[in-house]
Amino acid sequence: MAATTSTTDQAGTGDPVEAIARDALRLGVGGRLPTTTHYQAVLGVGSGTVQKALRRLRSEGALALTARGHQGTFVTAADTPLLWAAARMPPVHLLLPPSAPPEPLRVAVAVARSFARLGALTTVGTLRGAEPRLGALGEGRADITLMSAGAAADLLPTPGGGDQTAAWPGDGSPGHRALALGKGSYYAPGSLVVVSRGEGPGSGGGDGALRVGIDPRSDDHRRLTHAQFPPGTVRYVETDFTHVPRAVLLGEIDTGVWHTVDSLIPLDAAGLVVAPLSAPGALALADAVSPAVLVAAADNIPGVLLERAVAQGALDPLPDTATATELPPVEGPLRVRLDQPAD
């Protein structure tokens, strides 16, 4: 039997139409609505006001309900776009990593198009670091965020614990719902490369050791760098992983692992050499962390709807390509805005 779960307390509204619509969105067909007494107590309204709200939602075709005596009132049909409008939901906000790599943009396009079918707008912002993006969910500054399977293994450990570097089952953790997409949806095959200067990685620093850029704030980059350039054989230099080509060009480092993004000037034209990962451990790790994972707070309505869409196979397929200039145009309710916060 479906349990009664109310989001009324999180809705921040005294309007019973909005509160009931939000609960119905989260519960879905088969869910049991809270009682009239619950809405009276939480919203401070009378029984007649609650019943009027229920009649309105039913008459507009947003909701169909069946009363089953002492078991409660169950949702038997729901029109998600109508419920979304009745709930007065704000736009869905999706957080991506900075620099707009093509793979996260493809995921953003699929998510935005899926919510567009529900009559929902989607805005897309960027924030550096999977952990800060996860924190933004808890603070209510975003509905959904995107991270790699590697970051998910660290931040959303599975109940059994242990090392999840090689494979993450996507179960999430208490307080979050996590949706793992296919391999290559966060790091496409061949998108993780080694950037160096001229014909090779360079001459090294003053001590002769190869200077390798490493970003300690990115667990994926740290582990990939250690796998490609094992400790003890090189000298690590702290480097923002998104700036690896620039650091090589300026002579701050000799080489580094980089996640390729579109560049106004081809790297080879700037005298840089781009080569695939070559160490077996790095190649295996790149494959393991390559799936994208969408994460939302457990009680977040857009997260519930997205999980439902994925389970039903209704999430829009990831487009073959996507760049910042190729995001979906204005089509009815679909809007995608890329916001890069200042450092």
PyMOL commands that set and color helices and strands:
alter all, ss='L'
color gray80, all
select helices_A, chain A and resi 8-11+16-27+36-43+47-59+69-71+80-87+102-116+130-138+149-155+219-228+241-249+267-270+280-288+301-311
alter helices_A, ss='H'
color red, helices_A
select strands_A, chain A and resi 32-33+63-67+73-78+92-96+122-126+144-148+176-180+192-197+211-214+235-238+255-259+272-276+292-297+338-339
alter strands_A, ss='S'
color yellow, strands_A
deselect
rebuild
show_as cartoon
